[in-house]
C-alpha cells in the first residue's frame, strides 16, 4: 500500500468542536471517522456515480448499515421540495436519533444535506465529505446549512455543526477547470480578509492540476482562515459577517439571474463591487487586485438588469439590521469593516462602474 502524505488537520473550535482533514487520499479514512452504525449517504447525480459506491462499500465493510440517496446536481436541488424528499426518505428508512448522515459532494449537497440532518428528528449527527473546491474552502466549514427560496438564496436554514469534515484533494482531479475557478474565488476572498499569502497562487497558475501537496496546503490555509473566524462568532452575530465580503451583491446577482450566474462568478463581481465602494469612500483601493481576480476568473456576463431589481434582493441580505443594509468593506488587506450607511447613490455608482469595466 502506498503511504499517503500527512494530511493537514484544522480544528474548528465551536461547540462541539470538530476537525477538518485536508489531504490526498483522506477519503479512505472516512469509515474510521464515522462512529454511527446506521447511515444515510447523500450525493448528487454528478458525484454519486464517481464516488458513492466506493464510499458505500467502505462504510459497509466497516460494519455500518448504509442507505443511499441521490439528488439532481445543481443549485435547484437546494429547495424545499428536495429537503422534504430527504426528510420522508429518512423516515421511510427508519432512521433514528442514533443514525447519522454523510454529505458527499459540493456545496449544494452539503447545504441541503446539513439542513436535512439538522431538522430530521430535531437533529441528526452528520459528516461533510466535500468534493469541490468551493465546498472545501467555504461551504463545508462553519455549520451553516440552508436551502433557497424564490425570494432569495439561503433564506431558510440552521446552524448545525458536522462531526467531522474530510476534504480529499484527489477528488478535484475530476473537477472541470471552470468549477475549480468558482471555488478559488472564495479562497481569494479569505486572502483579502486575513491571509494575503493566499493571493499569491493566483499569480502562479493556480489550478486543479497543481501538485497534491501544494494544493492541500493552500486549501488548508484557506480553511484555517474560516475556522478562526467561525470560532470567534459561531452564530454570525459579529465578526463572522466579514465572511460575507462580496456576497451582498453576489447573492442578489444569483437570485436575479435565477442562479444562471454561478456562485463563484457572482462573488468575483461582488468583491470588485465592494472594492469600488471602498475606493469611493476613501477606505482603500484594492480594485487592481479584485480586477485581476476578474481577469483570472473570466466570469460569465453580468445579468442585464436595472439596479432597482438587484436592490430588492440586496435588501433581504442576512447582514441587514433594523432595516439598514450593511456592507463588508476593506480598509486594507486583512482589515475588514462592516458599514451600514452606504447610500443608494453610492451603490448605483459602484454598479455603473462595474458595468462599464466588464460590460453586460
C-alpha positions as CSV (number, residue, x, y, z in Angstrom):
1,X,0.0,0.0,0.0
2,X,1.3,3.4,-1.0
3,X,1.9,5.6,2.0
4,X,-0.2,8.8,1.9
5,X,1.2,12.2,2.7
6,X,0.5,13.5,6.1
7,X,-2.9,15.4,5.9
8,X,-3.5,18.8,7.4
9,X,-5.7,19.0,10.4
10,X,-7.6,22.2,11.2
11,X,-9.6,22.3,14.5
12,X,-12.8,24.3,14.4
13,X,-13.3,25.4,18.0
14,X,-17.0,25.7,18.2
15,X,-19.4,23.6,20.4
16,X,-19.0,20.8,19.8
17,X,-15.5,21.2,18.2
18,X,-14.5,19.1,15.2
19,X,-11.6,18.6,12.8
20,X,-11.3,19.4,9.1
21,X,-8.9,17.0,7.5
22,X,-7.4,18.1,4.2
23,X,-5.1,16.0,2.1
24,X,-4.6,13.4,-0.7
25,X,-6.3,10.1,-0.1
26,X,-8.2,11.1,3.1
27,X,-11.4,9.7,1.7
28,X,-10.0,6.3,2.6
29,X,-10.2,7.2,6.3
30,X,-13.9,8.1,6.3
31,X,-15.0,4.9,7.8
32,X,-12.6,5.3,10.7
33,X,-14.0,8.7,11.4
34,X,-17.7,7.8,11.4
35,X,-18.8,6.4,14.8
36,X,-22.5,5.7,14.0
37,X,-23.5,2.3,12.6
38,X,-26.7,3.4,10.7
39,X,-26.0,5.9,8.0
40,X,-27.7,7.9,5.2
41,X,-25.3,8.7,2.3
42,X,-26.5,11.7,0.3
43,X,-24.8,12.6,-3.0
44,X,-25.8,14.1,-6.4
45,X,-26.1,12.9,-10.0
46,X,-22.5,14.1,-10.8
47,X,-20.6,13.0,-7.8
48,X,-22.6,9.9,-6.9
49,X,-21.6,7.8,-10.0
50,X,-17.9,8.6,-9.3
51,X,-17.6,8.1,-5.6
52,X,-20.7,6.9,-3.8
53,X,-20.3,3.2,-4.5
54,X,-16.8,3.2,-3.1
55,X,-17.8,5.2,0.0
56,X,-20.8,2.9,0.5
57,X,-18.7,-0.2,0.2
58,X,-16.0,1.1,2.6
59,X,-18.6,2.1,5.2
60,X,-20.4,-1.2,4.9
61,X,-17.1,-3.2,5.2
62,X,-16.6,-1.3,8.5
63,X,-19.9,-2.6,9.8
64,X,-22.3,0.2,9.0
65,X,-25.7,-0.1,7.5
66,X,-25.9,2.4,4.7
67,X,-28.8,3.7,2.7
68,X,-28.1,5.9,-0.3
69,X,-29.9,9.0,-1.6
70,X,-29.1,10.9,-4.8
71,X,-30.4,14.4,-5.8
72,X,-30.0,16.1,-9.2
73,X,-26.8,18.1,-9.5
74,X,-27.2,21.9,-9.4
75,X,-28.5,24.8,-7.3
76,X,-32.1,23.8,-8.0
77,X,-31.7,20.9,-5.5
78,X,-31.3,23.4,-2.7
79,X,-35.1,23.6,-2.5
80,X,-37.9,22.9,0.0
81,X,-39.0,20.0,-2.3
82,X,-35.7,18.2,-2.2
83,X,-35.4,18.9,1.6
84,X,-38.8,17.3,2.1
85,X,-37.9,14.3,-0.1
86,X,-34.9,13.6,2.1
87,X,-37.0,14.0,5.3
88,X,-39.5,11.5,4.0
89,X,-36.8,9.2,2.8
90,X,-35.1,9.2,6.2
91,X,-38.5,8.4,7.8
92,X,-39.2,5.5,5.4
93,X,-35.8,4.0,6.1
94,X,-36.5,4.2,9.8
95,X,-33.5,6.4,10.7
96,X,-33.5,7.1,14.5
97,X,-31.5,9.5,16.6
98,X,-28.5,7.2,16.7
99,X,-28.2,7.4,13.0
100,X,-26.0,9.9,11.1
101,X,-25.9,11.5,7.6
102,X,-22.9,11.7,5.3
103,X,-22.9,14.5,2.7
104,X,-20.8,13.5,-0.3
105,X,-20.5,16.3,-2.9
106,X,-20.2,20.0,-3.5
107,X,-21.8,23.0,-1.7
108,X,-25.3,22.2,-2.8
109,X,-25.2,18.7,-1.4
110,X,-23.6,19.9,1.8
111,X,-26.1,22.8,2.4
112,X,-29.1,20.6,1.6
113,X,-28.0,17.5,3.5
114,X,-26.9,19.5,6.5
115,X,-30.3,21.2,6.8
116,X,-32.0,17.9,6.4
117,X,-29.8,16.5,9.2
118,X,-30.4,19.5,11.4
119,X,-34.2,19.2,11.1
120,X,-35.0,15.5,11.0
121,X,-35.9,14.3,14.5
122,X,-34.7,17.7,15.7
123,X,-31.1,16.9,14.7
124,X,-29.0,14.0,13.5
125,X,-25.2,13.8,13.5
126,X,-23.7,14.5,10.1
127,X,-20.4,14.4,8.3
128,X,-19.1,16.5,5.4
129,X,-17.1,15.0,2.5
130,X,-16.7,17.9,0.1
131,X,-15.6,17.1,-3.4
132,X,-15.4,20.6,-4.9
133,X,-13.0,23.4,-4.1
134,X,-15.9,25.7,-3.2
135,X,-17.2,23.2,-0.7
136,X,-13.8,22.5,0.7
137,X,-12.8,26.1,1.5
138,X,-16.3,27.5,2.2
139,X,-19.5,25.6,2.4
140,X,-18.2,22.6,4.5
141,X,-16.8,24.7,7.3
142,X,-18.8,26.5,9.9
143,X,-22.1,24.7,10.2
144,X,-24.2,26.9,8.1
145,X,-26.9,24.8,6.3
146,X,-29.6,26.2,4.1
147,X,-32.0,25.9,1.2
148,X,-33.0,28.6,-1.2
149,X,-36.4,30.3,-1.6
150,X,-37.8,32.0,-4.7
151,X,-37.3,35.2,-2.7
152,X,-33.6,34.7,-2.2
153,X,-30.6,32.5,-1.6
154,X,-30.1,30.6,1.7
155,X,-33.1,32.2,3.5
156,X,-34.2,29.0,5.2
157,X,-31.5,27.2,7.2
158,X,-29.9,26.3,10.5
159,X,-26.6,26.4,12.2
160,X,-25.7,22.7,12.6
161,X,-22.1,21.7,13.0
162,X,-20.8,18.5,11.4
163,X,-19.0,15.8,13.4
164,X,-16.0,15.9,11.0
165,X,-15.0,17.2,7.6
166,X,-12.8,15.2,5.2
167,X,-11.5,17.0,2.1
168,X,-9.7,14.8,-0.3
169,X,-7.9,16.9,-2.8
170,X,-7.8,13.9,-5.2
171,X,-11.5,14.4,-5.9
172,X,-10.5,17.8,-7.5
173,X,-8.8,15.9,-10.3
174,X,-12.2,15.2,-11.9
175,X,-13.4,18.8,-11.4
176,X,-13.9,20.9,-14.5
177,X,-11.4,23.8,-14.5
178,X,-14.3,26.3,-14.6
179,X,-15.8,24.8,-11.5
180,X,-12.4,24.9,-9.8
181,X,-12.2,28.6,-10.5
182,X,-15.6,29.1,-8.9
183,X,-14.2,27.7,-5.6
184,X,-11.0,29.6,-5.9
185,X,-12.9,32.9,-5.7
186,X,-13.8,32.1,-2.0
187,X,-10.2,31.2,-1.4
188,X,-9.1,34.6,-2.8
189,X,-11.7,36.2,-0.5
190,X,-10.0,34.6,2.5
191,X,-6.8,36.1,1.3
192,X,-8.3,39.5,1.3
193,X,-9.8,39.1,4.7
194,X,-6.9,37.6,6.7
195,X,-4.1,35.8,4.8
196,X,-2.6,37.7,1.9
197,X,-0.4,34.7,1.1
198,X,-3.5,33.1,-0.3
199,X,-3.4,35.7,-3.1
200,X,-0.1,34.5,-4.4
201,X,-1.2,31.3,-6.1
202,X,-3.3,33.4,-8.5
203,X,-0.1,34.8,-9.9
204,X,1.4,31.4,-10.3
205,X,-1.0,29.3,-12.3
206,X,-3.3,28.1,-9.6
207,X,-5.3,25.2,-10.9
208,X,-6.8,21.8,-10.1
209,X,-3.7,20.2,-11.7
210,X,-1.4,21.6,-9.1
211,X,0.8,19.1,-7.1
212,X,-1.4,17.5,-4.5
213,X,0.7,18.6,-1.5
214,X,0.8,22.3,-2.7
215,X,-3.0,22.1,-3.3
216,X,-3.7,20.6,0.1
217,X,-1.5,23.2,1.8
218,X,-3.2,26.1,0.0
219,X,-6.7,24.7,0.8
220,X,-5.8,24.1,4.5
221,X,-4.6,27.7,4.8
222,X,-7.9,28.9,3.5
223,X,-9.9,26.6,5.8
224,X,-7.8,27.9,8.7
225,X,-9.0,31.5,8.0
226,X,-12.6,30.5,8.0
227,X,-12.2,28.2,11.1
228,X,-10.6,31.1,13.1
229,X,-13.5,33.5,12.2
230,X,-16.2,30.9,12.9
231,X,-14.6,30.1,16.3
232,X,-14.9,33.7,17.3
233,X,-18.6,34.0,16.1
234,X,-20.4,30.7,15.6
235,X,-23.8,32.3,15.0
236,X,-22.9,35.2,12.8
237,X,-23.7,37.9,15.3
238,X,-20.4,39.8,14.9
239,X,-17.1,39.2,13.0
240,X,-18.4,36.2,11.1
241,X,-20.3,38.7,8.9
242,X,-16.8,39.5,7.5
243,X,-17.0,36.2,5.6
244,X,-19.8,37.8,3.5
245,X,-17.3,40.2,1.8
246,X,-18.6,40.5,-1.7
247,X,-21.7,38.4,-1.0
248,X,-24.3,41.2,-0.7
249,X,-24.2,41.9,-4.4
250,X,-23.3,38.3,-5.3
251,X,-26.4,36.7,-3.8
252,X,-28.6,39.3,-5.5
253,X,-26.9,38.6,-8.8
254,X,-27.6,34.8,-8.3
255,X,-31.2,35.4,-7.4
256,X,-32.0,37.9,-10.2
257,X,-30.4,35.6,-12.8
258,X,-32.4,32.6,-11.3
259,X,-29.0,31.1,-10.5
260,X,-27.8,31.1,-14.1
261,X,-24.8,33.1,-12.9
262,X,-22.6,30.7,-10.9
263,X,-21.8,31.5,-7.3
264,X,-18.1,32.0,-7.8
265,X,-18.7,34.3,-10.7
266,X,-21.2,36.3,-8.7
267,X,-18.8,36.6,-5.7
268,X,-15.9,37.7,-8.0
269,X,-18.2,40.5,-9.2
270,X,-19.3,41.2,-5.6
271,X,-15.7,41.5,-4.4
272,X,-14.9,44.1,-7.1
273,X,-18.1,45.9,-6.3
274,X,-17.1,46.1,-2.6
275,X,-13.6,47.3,-3.6
276,X,-15.2,50.1,-5.8
277,X,-17.4,51.1,-2.8
278,X,-14.4,51.2,-0.5
279,X,-12.4,53.2,-3.0
280,X,-15.1,55.8,-3.4
281,X,-15.2,56.2,0.3
282,X,-11.5,56.6,0.6
283,X,-11.1,53.5,2.7
284,X,-8.7,51.7,0.4
285,X,-8.0,51.0,-3.2
286,X,-7.8,47.2,-3.7
287,X,-9.5,47.4,-7.1
288,X,-6.4,46.4,-9.0
289,X,-6.3,43.1,-7.1
290,X,-10.0,42.4,-7.5
291,X,-9.8,43.4,-11.2
292,X,-7.0,40.8,-11.6
293,X,-9.3,38.3,-10.0
294,X,-12.0,39.0,-12.6
295,X,-9.4,38.6,-15.4
296,X,-8.3,35.3,-13.9
297,X,-11.8,34.0,-13.2
298,X,-13.3,35.1,-16.6
299,X,-16.8,35.1,-15.2
300,X,-20.0,34.8,-17.2
301,X,-21.5,38.2,-18.3
302,X,-23.4,40.3,-15.8
303,X,-27.2,39.9,-15.9
304,X,-28.8,42.7,-17.9
305,X,-31.0,44.1,-15.2
306,X,-31.6,47.5,-13.7
307,X,-30.1,48.2,-10.3
308,X,-33.5,48.5,-8.8
309,X,-34.1,44.8,-9.5
310,X,-30.9,44.0,-7.6
311,X,-31.8,46.2,-4.7
312,X,-34.9,44.2,-3.9
313,X,-32.7,41.1,-3.3
314,X,-29.9,43.0,-1.6
315,X,-32.4,44.4,0.9
316,X,-33.1,40.8,2.1
317,X,-29.4,40.2,2.8
318,X,-28.8,38.4,6.1
319,X,-26.4,41.1,7.3
320,X,-29.2,43.7,7.3
321,X,-30.2,45.0,10.8
322,X,-33.2,47.2,11.7
323,X,-33.9,47.9,8.1
324,X,-30.3,49.2,7.5
325,X,-28.4,47.5,4.8
326,X,-24.8,46.6,5.8
327,X,-21.8,46.0,3.6
328,X,-18.4,44.4,4.4
329,X,-15.7,46.6,3.0
330,X,-11.9,46.6,3.4
331,X,-9.8,49.3,5.0
332,X,-6.7,47.4,3.8
333,X,-5.7,43.7,3.3
334,X,-6.7,41.9,6.4
335,X,-8.8,44.8,7.8
336,X,-12.5,44.3,7.1
337,X,-15.2,46.5,8.5
338,X,-19.0,46.4,8.4
339,X,-20.6,49.7,7.4
340,X,-24.3,50.5,7.5
341,X,-24.5,53.9,5.9
342,X,-23.8,53.2,2.2
343,X,-26.3,55.2,0.3
344,X,-28.3,54.1,-2.7
345,X,-26.4,56.6,-4.8
346,X,-23.1,55.1,-3.8
347,X,-24.3,51.7,-4.7
348,X,-25.6,52.8,-8.0
349,X,-22.3,54.5,-8.9
350,X,-20.4,51.4,-8.0
351,X,-22.7,49.3,-10.1
352,X,-22.4,51.6,-13.0
353,X,-18.6,51.5,-12.7
354,X,-18.7,47.7,-12.6
355,X,-20.8,47.5,-15.7
356,X,-18.6,50.0,-17.5
357,X,-15.5,47.9,-16.7
358,X,-16.8,44.4,-17.6
359,X,-19.8,45.1,-19.8
360,X,-23.2,43.5,-19.6
